[in-house]
Amino acid sequence: MPRQPIRTELQRPDGARLSLYTDGPDHPDLVLVMAHGWQAAASVWDELVRQFPRSRTRIVRYDQRGHGNSTAGRAQPSIPLLADDLKAVITATAPGRVPVVLVGHSMGGMACLALAAQHPHLIGDKVTAAVLAATTSGGLDRSARHHPPITRLVGAAHRAMASLCIQAPRTAHRIRELVRPRPYPQPPMDITAFWFRALLDHDVTEQLGALSRIPVHVLVGDSDHNIPPIHSLRLAAQIPTARLHVVAGGGHQLPTRHPEAFLAALEHACADALLATPRWRARLGNRQRRTPAPTPRLRTADFPRT
C-alpha cells in the first residue's frame, strides 16, 4: 500500500493557510510542484502520483487558496497572488539547489505563467522545466471589445452570472451541486466567482520571455471546450523552447481523464530538468541524451476557432 502523503500548512502574509501534501524522499534530486485548476483540489493529481515511477523525486501537491483545505485569506483574488503563493511553496519545499519542475493545470498553469512573469529570476535557476496543461497566457474574457457582438454578449452573460454567484452564493451552490457534483470539496460560490473574474483578467502574453530558458511541455486536449486548444497553440508559439502535446479526444480534465498522456509529458519534463543540472550531466558523462521525436509544427488553422 502506498504511503500517505505528509500534510503540512503554509501560512501566507494575508492570513491564508495553504494545505500542502508531500510524497518522496527527504533529500530529493528533483522536486515536482503541482498546481491544480479552478474549482478543483490537490486530489486531482492522485492518479498521476500513484503512477509516477518511484525515484528520488519529491512530489508536492497543494490546495490553491480558497480551494480544498486551504483558506482564502484577506487578499483580493488574482492570478498574481497565486504566483506569489507558488513561489512560497517552492521556497518551502525545494531545499538548496534542488531543481524544480512546475506542473500546472488550467488556473494552476496560469499561476506558473504568472510566476515566470513576476519572478523571472527563478526560471532557469531554480525552475528547470515545466508542464502547462489546458491553460492560457490570457484572452479568456469574451466580453472584450475585439470579439464579435455575439461573443461579447456571451462574455457579458458570464460576468453577470459571476456577479449573481457573489450576491446569492447559497442558491448558486445548490444549483452547482445538482448540475456538476464533484468528488472533492469545492470552494463557496462567492469565492468561486471571484476567482472566475481573476481568470478573465489574467494576461501575461507579453511577459513570457523567461520561459525560453527552460524546456516547457504544453499539453492540451483537442476537444477542450473550457479553454479551447487555440490557447495552447498560441502559448507554444510564444515560447521558443516549448513542445506541444495534443491529446486526441481529450477535454479539459486531463489529469483525471487522461493520466497516461499527462504522465508521458511529465516524464519528459523530469528528464529535461535533471539533464539541466551539472551533477546529472557529470553522471551521464559522454553518453548521448535520448530525446523524444520532434512535435510536428502546427498551425492556427489546425484548431477550431473560438
C-alpha contacts under 8 A as a table, 3 or more apart, distances in Angstrom:
res1	aa1	res2	aa2	distance
2	P	50	R	7.91
4	Q	23	D	7.64
5	P	21	Y	5.46
5	P	22	T	5.06
5	P	23	D	4.95
6	I	20	L	7.90
6	I	21	Y	5.43
6	I	22	T	5.06
6	I	23	D	6.62
7	R	19	S	6.85
7	R	20	L	5.50
7	R	21	Y	4.57
7	R	22	T	6.50
8	T	19	S	5.95
8	T	20	L	5.19
8	T	21	Y	6.61
9	E	17	R	6.12
9	E	18	L	5.42
9	E	19	S	4.69
9	E	20	L	5.86
10	L	17	R	5.52
10	L	18	L	4.98
10	L	19	S	6.55
10	L	20	L	7.24
10	L	89	V	7.62
11	Q	15	G	6.70
11	Q	16	A	6.12
11	Q	17	R	4.67
11	Q	18	L	6.47
12	R	15	G	5.55
12	R	16	A	5.20
12	R	17	R	6.11
12	R	18	L	7.59
12	R	73	G	7.99
12	R	85	D	7.59
13	P	16	A	7.24
14	D	73	G	5.54
14	D	74	R	5.43
14	D	75	A	6.06
15	G	73	G	4.88
15	G	74	R	6.47
16	A	65	R	6.75
16	A	70	S	7.19
16	A	71	T	5.16
16	A	72	A	5.42
16	A	73	G	3.79
16	A	74	R	7.16
17	R	65	R	7.31
17	R	70	S	5.50
17	R	71	T	5.33
17	R	72	A	7.62
17	R	73	G	7.36
18	L	62	Y	6.92
18	L	63	D	6.28
18	L	64	Q	6.75
18	L	65	R	6.07
18	L	69	N	7.46
18	L	70	S	4.58
18	L	71	T	6.66
19	S	62	Y	5.59
19	S	63	D	5.58
19	S	69	N	5.94
19	S	70	S	5.25
20	L	60	V	6.80
20	L	61	R	5.88
20	L	62	Y	4.31
20	L	63	D	6.73
21	Y	42	A	7.97
21	Y	60	V	5.75
21	Y	61	R	5.12
21	Y	62	Y	5.90
22	T	58	R	7.03
22	T	59	I	5.72
22	T	60	V	4.62
22	T	61	R	6.46
23	D	58	R	5.68
23	D	59	I	5.13
23	D	60	V	6.58
24	G	28	P	7.41
24	G	56	R	6.96
24	G	57	T	5.92
24	G	58	R	4.31
24	G	59	I	6.22
25	P	28	P	5.51
25	P	56	R	6.26
25	P	57	T	6.84
25	P	58	R	6.00
26	D	58	R	7.84
27	H	56	R	7.77
28	P	31	V	6.82
28	P	56	R	5.04
28	P	57	T	5.29
28	P	58	R	5.81
28	P	98	V	7.26
29	D	56	R	5.58
29	D	57	T	5.95
29	D	58	R	7.95
29	D	98	V	6.07
29	D	99	P	7.36
29	D	274	L	7.93
30	L	56	R	6.89
30	L	57	T	4.88
30	L	58	R	6.28
30	L	98	V	5.83
30	L	99	P	5.37
30	L	100	V	6.01
30	L	101	V	7.59
30	L	270	C	7.89
30	L	273	A	7.98
30	L	274	L	7.20
31	V	57	T	5.66
31	V	58	R	4.67
31	V	59	I	5.85
31	V	60	V	7.28
31	V	93	T	7.91
31	V	94	A	6.15
31	V	98	V	7.06
31	V	99	P	6.36
31	V	100	V	4.83
31	V	101	V	6.30
32	L	57	T	7.27
32	L	58	R	6.18
32	L	59	I	4.77
32	L	60	V	5.92
32	L	100	V	5.81
32	L	101	V	4.88
32	L	102	L	6.13
32	L	103	V	6.99
33	V	59	I	6.28
33	V	60	V	4.86
33	V	61	R	6.15
33	V	89	V	7.91
33	V	90	I	7.13
33	V	100	V	7.05
33	V	101	V	6.34
33	V	102	L	5.24
33	V	103	V	6.00
34	M	42	A	7.97
34	M	45	W	7.79
34	M	59	I	7.65
34	M	60	V	6.14
34	M	61	R	4.99
34	M	62	Y	6.96
34	M	102	L	6.32
34	M	103	V	4.63
34	M	104	G	5.86
34	M	108	G	7.81
35	A	42	A	7.40
35	A	61	R	6.67
35	A	62	Y	6.56
35	A	63	D	7.60
35	A	64	Q	7.17
35	A	86	L	7.99
35	A	102	L	7.96
35	A	103	V	6.16
35	A	104	G	4.75
35	A	105	H	6.48
35	A	107	M	7.98
35	A	108	G	4.47
35	A	109	G	7.11
35	A	111	A	7.77
36	H	40	A	6.37
36	H	41	A	6.17
36	H	42	A	6.08
36	H	44	V	7.18
36	H	45	W	7.85
36	H	62	Y	7.82
36	H	63	D	7.32
36	H	64	Q	7.12
36	H	104	G	6.11
36	H	105	H	5.29
36	H	106	S	7.08
36	H	107	M	6.74
36	H	108	G	4.79
36	H	109	G	7.86
37	G	40	A	5.53
37	G	41	A	7.41
37	G	104	G	7.64
37	G	105	H	5.39
37	G	106	S	4.85
37	G	107	M	4.33
37	G	108	G	4.97
37	G	109	G	7.67
38	W	106	S	7.06
38	W	107	M	5.49
38	W	108	G	7.74
38	W	192	T	7.74
38	W	195	W	7.48
38	W	196	F	7.76
39	Q	67	H	6.69
39	Q	186	Q	5.61
39	Q	187	P	6.40
39	Q	192	T	6.70
40	A	43	S	8.00
40	A	44	V	6.99
40	A	67	H	6.80
40	A	68	G	7.23
40	A	184	Y	7.29
40	A	185	P	7.71
40	A	186	Q	6.52
41	A	44	V	6.10
41	A	62	Y	7.66
41	A	63	D	5.32
41	A	64	Q	7.21
41	A	67	H	6.05
41	A	68	G	4.99
41	A	184	Y	6.82
41	A	185	P	7.24
41	A	186	Q	7.62
42	A	45	W	6.04
42	A	46	D	7.69
42	A	61	R	5.59
42	A	62	Y	5.29
42	A	63	D	5.09
42	A	64	Q	7.95
42	A	68	G	7.23
43	S	46	D	5.22
43	S	184	Y	7.35
44	V	47	E	7.44
44	V	255	P	6.41
44	V	256	T	6.16
45	W	48	L	5.35
45	W	49	V	6.19
45	W	61	R	7.49
45	W	255	P	6.25
45	W	256	T	7.31
46	D	49	V	5.18
46	D	50	R	6.13
47	E	50	R	4.97
47	E	51	Q	6.28
47	E	255	P	7.82
47	E	256	T	7.02
47	E	259	P	6.90
48	L	51	Q	5.23
48	L	52	F	5.99
48	L	255	P	6.99
48	L	259	P	5.85
48	L	260	E	7.94
48	L	262	F	7.78
48	L	263	L	6.43
49	V	52	F	5.07
49	V	59	I	7.67
51	Q	263	L	7.84
52	F	263	L	7.17
54	R	57	T	7.63
60	V	93	T	7.47
63	D	66	G	7.99
63	D	67	H	5.73
63	D	68	G	5.44
63	D	69	N	6.39
63	D	70	S	5.65
64	Q	67	H	5.37
64	Q	68	G	7.37
64	Q	70	S	6.44
64	Q	82	L	7.43
65	R	70	S	5.09
65	R	71	T	5.51
65	R	72	A	4.92
65	R	73	G	7.38
65	R	82	L	7.71
66	G	69	N	7.83
66	G	70	S	5.59
66	G	71	T	4.88
66	G	72	A	3.91
66	G	73	G	7.64
66	G	187	P	6.01
66	G	191	I	6.77
67	H	70	S	5.62
67	H	71	T	7.09
67	H	72	A	7.58
67	H	185	P	7.55
67	H	186	Q	6.26
67	H	187	P	5.16
68	G	184	Y	7.41
68	G	185	P	5.40
68	G	186	Q	6.27
68	G	187	P	6.90
69	N	185	P	7.98
72	A	75	A	7.96
72	A	191	I	7.93
75	A	81	L	7.98
77	P	81	L	6.83
77	P	194	F	6.30
77	P	195	W	5.88
77	P	198	A	6.39
78	S	81	L	5.27
78	S	82	L	6.72
78	S	195	W	6.93
78	S	198	A	4.91
78	S	199	L	7.72
78	S	202	H	7.90
79	I	82	L	4.99
79	I	83	A	6.33
79	I	110	M	6.87
79	I	111	A	5.84
79	I	114	A	6.81
79	I	198	A	6.19
79	I	199	L	7.08
79	I	202	H	6.39
80	P	83	A	4.93
80	P	84	D	6.43
80	P	111	A	7.06
80	P	114	A	5.91
80	P	115	L	7.48
80	P	118	Q	7.63
81	L	84	D	5.17
81	L	85	D	6.38
82	L	85	D	4.92
82	L	86	L	6.14
82	L	111	A	5.48
83	A	86	L	4.98
83	A	87	K	6.27
83	A	111	A	4.78
83	A	112	C	6.50
83	A	114	A	5.54
83	A	115	L	4.67
83	A	118	Q	7.64
84	D	87	K	5.08
84	D	88	A	6.32
84	D	115	L	7.06
85	D	88	A	5.08
85	D	89	V	6.26
86	L	89	V	5.02
86	L	90	I	6.27
86	L	111	A	7.19
86	L	112	C	7.57
86	L	115	L	7.33
87	K	90	I	5.15
87	K	91	T	6.25
87	K	115	L	7.10
88	A	91	T	5.09
88	A	92	A	6.13
89	V	92	A	5.13
89	V	93	T	6.08
90	I	93	T	5.38
90	I	94	A	5.50
90	I	100	V	7.76
91	T	94	A	5.89
91	T	95	P	7.15
92	A	95	P	7.39
94	A	97	R	7.93
94	A	98	V	6.15
94	A	99	P	7.49
94	A	100	V	7.04
95	P	98	V	6.00
97	R	126	K	6.89
98	V	126	K	7.33
99	P	125	D	7.88
99	P	126	K	5.38
99	P	127	V	5.90
99	P	128	T	6.10
99	P	273	A	6.94
99	P	274	L	7.48
99	P	277	T	7.61
100	V	126	K	6.02
100	V	127	V	4.64
100	V	128	T	5.98
100	V	129	A	7.10
100	V	273	A	7.43
101	V	127	V	5.92
101	V	128	T	6.13
101	V	129	A	4.93
101	V	130	A	5.26
101	V	131	V	7.60
101	V	269	A	7.16
101	V	270	C	6.73
101	V	273	A	6.71
102	L	112	C	6.88
102	L	127	V	7.01
102	L	129	A	6.55
102	L	130	A	4.57
102	L	131	V	6.20
103	V	108	G	7.75
103	V	109	G	7.12
103	V	112	C	7.73
103	V	130	A	5.82
103	V	131	V	4.75
103	V	132	L	6.12
103	V	133	A	7.92
103	V	266	L	7.99
104	G	107	M	7.40
104	G	108	G	4.30
104	G	109	G	3.80
104	G	110	M	7.38
104	G	111	A	7.43
104	G	112	C	6.34
104	G	131	V	6.33
104	G	132	L	5.14
104	G	133	A	6.16
105	H	108	G	4.81
105	H	109	G	4.81
105	H	110	M	7.98
105	H	132	L	6.18
105	H	133	A	4.71
105	H	134	A	5.98
105	H	135	T	6.41
105	H	255	P	7.83
106	S	109	G	5.10
106	S	110	M	6.51
106	S	132	L	7.91
106	S	133	A	6.24
106	S	134	A	5.12
106	S	135	T	4.30
106	S	136	T	7.44
106	S	227	I	7.89
107	M	110	M	4.95
107	M	111	A	6.35
107	M	135	T	6.80
107	M	199	L	7.14
108	G	111	A	5.00
108	G	112	C	6.42
109	G	112	C	5.01
109	G	113	L	6.29
109	G	132	L	5.20
109	G	133	A	6.44
109	G	134	A	7.67
109	G	135	T	5.52
109	G	136	T	7.41
110	M	113	L	5.02
110	M	114	A	6.06
110	M	135	T	6.37
110	M	136	T	6.40
110	M	137	S	6.62
110	M	202	H	7.65
111	A	114	A	5.03
111	A	115	L	6.07
112	C	115	L	5.01
112	C	116	A	6.47
112	C	132	L	7.84
113	L	116	A	5.18
113	L	117	A	6.39
113	L	137	S	6.87
113	L	204	V	7.18
113	L	208	L	7.15
114	A	117	A	4.91
114	A	118	Q	5.99
114	A	204	V	6.60
115	L	118	Q	5.19
115	L	119	H	5.46
115	L	120	P	7.18
116	A	119	H	5.46
116	A	120	P	4.83
116	A	122	L	7.47
116	A	123	I	6.45
116	A	207	Q	7.77
116	A	208	L	6.54
116	A	210	A	6.13
116	A	211	L	6.63
117	A	120	P	5.83
117	A	204	V	6.82
117	A	207	Q	5.14
117	A	208	L	5.98
117	A	209	G	7.93
117	A	210	A	7.35
119	H	122	L	5.99
119	H	123	I	7.74
120	P	123	I	5.43
120	P	210	A	5.51
121	H	124	G	7.54
121	H	125	D	6.86
121	H	210	A	7.93
122	L	125	D	5.30
122	L	126	K	5.10
122	L	127	V	5.85
123	I	126	K	6.16
123	I	127	V	4.89
123	I	128	T	6.55
123	I	210	A	6.10
123	I	211	L	6.53
123	I	213	R	6.92
123	I	214	I	7.17
124	G	127	V	5.51
124	G	128	T	5.07
124	G	129	A	7.96
124	G	210	A	7.85
124	G	211	L	7.91
124	G	213	R	5.53
124	G	214	I	5.80
125	D	128	T	6.71
127	V	130	A	7.73
127	V	214	I	7.95
128	T	214	I	5.54
128	T	215	P	7.28
128	T	272	D	7.72
128	T	273	A	4.98
128	T	276	A	6.81
129	A	214	I	5.38
129	A	215	P	5.08
129	A	216	V	5.80
129	A	269	A	5.77
129	A	270	C	7.22
129	A	272	D	6.59
129	A	273	A	5.20
130	A	214	I	7.70
130	A	215	P	6.66
130	A	216	V	4.85
130	A	217	H	6.17
130	A	269	A	6.38
131	V	216	V	5.93
131	V	217	H	4.71
131	V	218	V	5.96
131	V	219	L	7.23
131	V	265	A	7.19
131	V	266	L	6.53
131	V	269	A	6.78
132	L	135	T	6.53
132	L	216	V	7.38
132	L	217	H	6.20
132	L	218	V	4.90
132	L	219	L	6.12
133	A	218	V	5.81
133	A	219	L	4.47
133	A	220	V	5.80
133	A	254	L	7.55
134	A	218	V	7.96
134	A	219	L	6.26
134	A	220	V	4.97
134	A	221	G	7.17
134	A	224	D	7.64
134	A	227	I	6.38
134	A	229	P	7.63
134	A	232	S	6.84
134	A	252	H	6.10
134	A	254	L	7.62
135	T	227	I	6.52
135	T	231	H	7.00
135	T	232	S	6.52
136	T	139	G	7.61
136	T	140	L	7.99
136	T	227	I	7.40
136	T	231	H	5.30
136	T	232	S	6.26
136	T	235	L	6.63
137	S	202	H	7.27
137	S	203	D	5.64
137	S	204	V	5.37
137	S	205	T	5.18
137	S	231	H	7.50
137	S	235	L	6.48
138	G	200	L	7.71
138	G	201	D	7.70
138	G	202	H	5.36
138	G	203	D	4.00
138	G	204	V	6.25
138	G	205	T	6.19
139	G	142	R	7.62
139	G	200	L	7.20
139	G	202	H	7.51
139	G	203	D	6.66
140	L	199	L	7.14
140	L	200	L	5.18
140	L	201	D	7.82
140	L	202	H	7.87
140	L	227	I	7.71
141	D	144	A	5.89
141	D	155	G	6.36
141	D	200	L	4.72
141	D	201	D	7.04
142	R	147	H	6.60
142	R	151	T	5.89
142	R	152	R	5.36
142	R	154	V	6.85
142	R	155	G	4.26
142	R	156	A	7.49
143	S	147	H	7.04
143	S	151	T	6.84
143	S	152	R	3.99
143	S	153	L	6.60
143	S	154	V	7.12
143	S	155	G	4.19
143	S	156	A	5.33
144	A	147	H	6.01
144	A	152	R	6.43
144	A	155	G	7.81
145	R	148	P	7.85
145	R	152	R	7.24
147	H	151	T	5.96
147	H	152	R	5.92
148	P	151	T	5.39
148	P	152	R	6.22
149	P	152	R	5.04
149	P	153	L	6.17
150	I	153	L	5.05
150	I	154	V	6.44
151	T	154	V	5.11
151	T	155	G	6.23
152	R	155	G	4.96
152	R	156	A	6.08
153	L	156	A	5.08
153	L	157	A	6.24
154	V	157	A	5.05
154	V	158	H	6.35
155	G	158	H	5.08
155	G	159	R	6.43
156	A	159	R	5.15
156	A	160	A	6.17
157	A	160	A	4.97
157	A	161	M	6.16
158	H	161	M	5.11
158	H	162	A	6.35
159	R	162	A	5.04
159	R	163	S	6.34
159	R	197	R	7.39
160	A	163	S	5.06
160	A	164	L	6.27
161	M	164	L	4.98
161	M	165	C	6.24
162	A	165	C	5.09
162	A	166	I	6.38
162	A	193	A	4.83
162	A	194	F	7.39
162	A	196	F	7.19
162	A	197	R	7.39
163	S	166	I	5.12
163	S	167	Q	6.29
163	S	193	A	7.17
164	L	167	Q	5.06
164	L	168	A	5.87
164	L	169	P	7.65
164	L	172	A	7.93
165	C	168	A	5.24
165	C	169	P	4.87
165	C	172	A	5.65
165	C	189	M	5.78
165	C	190	D	5.48
165	C	193	A	6.10
166	I	169	P	5.63
166	I	189	M	6.82
166	I	190	D	4.17
166	I	191	I	7.57
166	I	193	A	6.23
166	I	194	F	7.51
167	Q	190	D	7.42
168	A	171	T	5.82
168	A	172	A	6.42
168	A	190	D	7.85
169	P	172	A	5.08
169	P	173	H	5.94
169	P	188	P	7.08
169	P	189	M	4.97
169	P	190	D	5.37
170	R	173	H	5.03
170	R	174	R	6.41
170	R	189	M	7.31
171	T	174	R	5.31
171	T	175	I	6.46
172	A	175	I	5.14
172	A	176	R	6.19
172	A	189	M	6.43
173	H	176	R	5.06
173	H	177	E	6.24
173	H	188	P	7.11
173	H	189	M	5.69
174	R	177	E	5.21
174	R	178	L	6.41
175	I	178	L	5.21
175	I	179	V	6.16
176	R	179	V	5.13
176	R	180	R	5.53
176	R	181	P	6.81
177	E	180	R	5.60
177	E	181	P	4.68
177	E	182	R	7.86
178	L	181	P	6.33
182	R	185	P	7.51
182	R	186	Q	7.76
187	P	191	I	6.22
187	P	192	T	5.95
188	P	191	I	5.38
188	P	192	T	6.12
189	M	192	T	4.80
189	M	193	A	6.05
190	D	193	A	5.09
190	D	194	F	6.32
191	I	194	F	5.16
191	I	195	W	6.31
192	T	195	W	5.24
192	T	196	F	6.16
193	A	196	F	4.87
193	A	197	R	6.38
194	F	197	R	5.25
194	F	198	A	6.47
195	W	198	A	4.82
195	W	199	L	6.33
196	F	199	L	5.13
196	F	200	L	6.55
197	R	200	L	5.13
197	R	201	D	6.35
198	A	201	D	5.10
198	A	202	H	6.19
199	L	202	H	5.25
204	V	207	Q	5.13
204	V	208	L	6.82
205	T	208	L	6.54
205	T	238	Q	7.98
206	E	209	G	7.87
207	Q	210	A	7.87
208	L	211	L	5.76
208	L	212	S	7.68
208	L	238	Q	7.47
208	L	239	I	7.12
209	G	212	S	5.78
209	G	239	I	7.44
210	A	213	R	5.91
211	L	214	I	5.72
211	L	215	P	7.78
211	L	216	V	7.36
211	L	239	I	6.53
211	L	241	T	7.62
212	S	215	P	7.47
212	S	239	I	5.69
212	S	240	P	5.71
212	S	241	T	5.41
212	S	242	A	7.93
213	R	241	T	7.42
214	I	241	T	6.58
215	P	241	T	5.30
215	P	242	A	6.07
215	P	243	R	7.76
215	P	269	A	7.09
215	P	272	D	6.68
215	P	273	A	7.81
216	V	239	I	7.83
216	V	241	T	6.10
216	V	242	A	4.54
216	V	243	R	6.29
216	V	269	A	7.32
217	H	242	A	5.63
217	H	243	R	4.95
217	H	244	L	6.10
217	H	245	H	7.13
217	H	265	A	6.56
217	H	269	A	6.78
218	V	232	S	6.64
218	V	235	L	7.77
218	V	236	A	6.46
218	V	242	A	6.65
218	V	243	R	6.01
218	V	244	L	4.81
218	V	245	H	5.97
219	L	232	S	7.39
219	L	244	L	6.09
219	L	245	H	4.73
219	L	246	V	6.04
219	L	247	V	7.41
219	L	262	F	7.42
219	L	265	A	7.50
220	V	224	D	7.42
220	V	229	P	6.27
220	V	232	S	6.48
220	V	244	L	7.89
220	V	245	H	6.39
220	V	246	V	5.15
220	V	247	V	6.01
220	V	250	G	7.36
220	V	251	G	7.89
220	V	252	H	7.69
220	V	254	L	7.78
221	G	224	D	5.36
221	G	229	P	6.85
221	G	246	V	5.70
221	G	247	V	4.55
221	G	248	A	6.23
221	G	249	G	6.37
221	G	250	G	3.87
221	G	251	G	4.95
221	G	252	H	6.50
221	G	254	L	7.25
222	D	228	P	7.90
222	D	229	P	5.95
222	D	246	V	6.32
222	D	247	V	6.10
222	D	248	A	5.73
222	D	249	G	5.92
222	D	250	G	5.69
222	D	251	G	6.79
222	D	303	F	7.69
223	S	228	P	7.51
223	S	229	P	7.51
223	S	248	A	7.70
223	S	249	G	5.70
223	S	250	G	5.45
223	S	251	G	4.85
223	S	252	H	7.70
224	D	227	I	6.05
224	D	228	P	5.21
224	D	229	P	6.36
224	D	250	G	6.57
224	D	251	G	4.02
224	D	252	H	4.82
225	H	228	P	5.22
225	H	251	G	6.88
225	H	252	H	6.94
226	N	252	H	6.25
227	I	231	H	6.84
227	I	252	H	7.20
228	P	231	H	6.07
228	P	232	S	7.79
228	P	304	P	7.91
228	P	306	T	6.98
229	P	232	S	5.31
229	P	233	L	6.33
229	P	303	F	6.44
229	P	304	P	7.59
230	I	233	L	4.96
230	I	234	R	6.14
230	I	300	T	6.79
230	I	303	F	6.01
230	I	304	P	7.20
230	I	305	R	7.15
230	I	306	T	7.74
231	H	234	R	5.21
231	H	235	L	6.11
232	S	235	L	4.87
232	S	236	A	6.07
232	S	244	L	7.85
233	L	236	A	5.24
233	L	237	A	6.25
233	L	244	L	7.47
233	L	298	L	7.68
233	L	299	R	7.85
233	L	300	T	6.99
234	R	237	A	4.99
234	R	238	Q	6.19
234	R	300	T	7.91
235	L	238	Q	5.07
235	L	239	I	6.56
236	A	239	I	5.41
236	A	240	P	7.44
236	A	242	A	5.32
236	A	243	R	6.70
236	A	244	L	6.24
237	A	240	P	6.79
237	A	242	A	7.60
239	I	242	A	5.40
243	R	294	P	7.98
243	R	295	T	6.52
244	L	295	T	6.56
245	H	265	A	7.42
245	H	295	T	7.53
247	V	250	G	5.18
247	V	261	A	6.94
250	G	253	Q	7.90
250	G	254	L	6.83
250	G	257	R	7.79
250	G	258	H	7.13
251	G	254	L	6.61
253	Q	256	T	5.87
253	Q	257	R	5.78
253	Q	258	H	7.64
254	L	257	R	5.18
254	L	258	H	4.90
254	L	259	P	6.55
254	L	262	F	6.83
255	P	258	H	5.88
255	P	259	P	5.11
255	P	262	F	6.36
256	T	259	P	5.81
258	H	261	A	5.67
258	H	262	F	6.40
259	P	262	F	4.96
259	P	263	L	5.83
260	E	263	L	5.03
260	E	264	A	6.26
261	A	264	A	5.20
261	A	265	A	6.57
262	F	265	A	5.35
262	F	266	L	6.17
263	L	266	L	4.88
263	L	267	E	6.08
264	A	267	E	5.24
264	A	268	H	6.45
265	A	268	H	5.18
265	A	269	A	6.31
266	L	269	A	5.03
266	L	270	C	6.20
267	E	270	C	5.08
267	E	271	A	6.23
268	H	271	A	5.22
268	H	272	D	6.21
268	H	292	P	7.92
269	A	272	D	5.00
269	A	273	A	6.09
270	C	273	A	5.01
270	C	274	L	6.24
271	A	274	L	5.33
271	A	275	L	6.15
272	D	275	L	5.25
272	D	276	A	6.33
273	A	276	A	5.28
273	A	277	T	7.11
274	L	277	T	5.52
274	L	280	W	6.12
275	L	278	P	7.63
275	L	280	W	5.75
275	L	281	R	5.79
276	A	280	W	7.61
276	A	281	R	7.28
277	T	280	W	5.65
277	T	281	R	6.37
278	P	281	R	5.05
278	P	282	A	6.14
279	R	282	A	5.20
279	R	283	R	6.41
280	W	283	R	4.92
280	W	284	L	6.27
281	R	284	L	5.19
281	R	285	G	6.37
282	A	285	G	5.17
284	L	287	R	5.58
284	L	288	Q	7.95
298	L	302	D	6.56
299	R	302	D	5.39
299	R	303	F	7.73
300	T	303	F	5.90
301	A	304	P	7.23
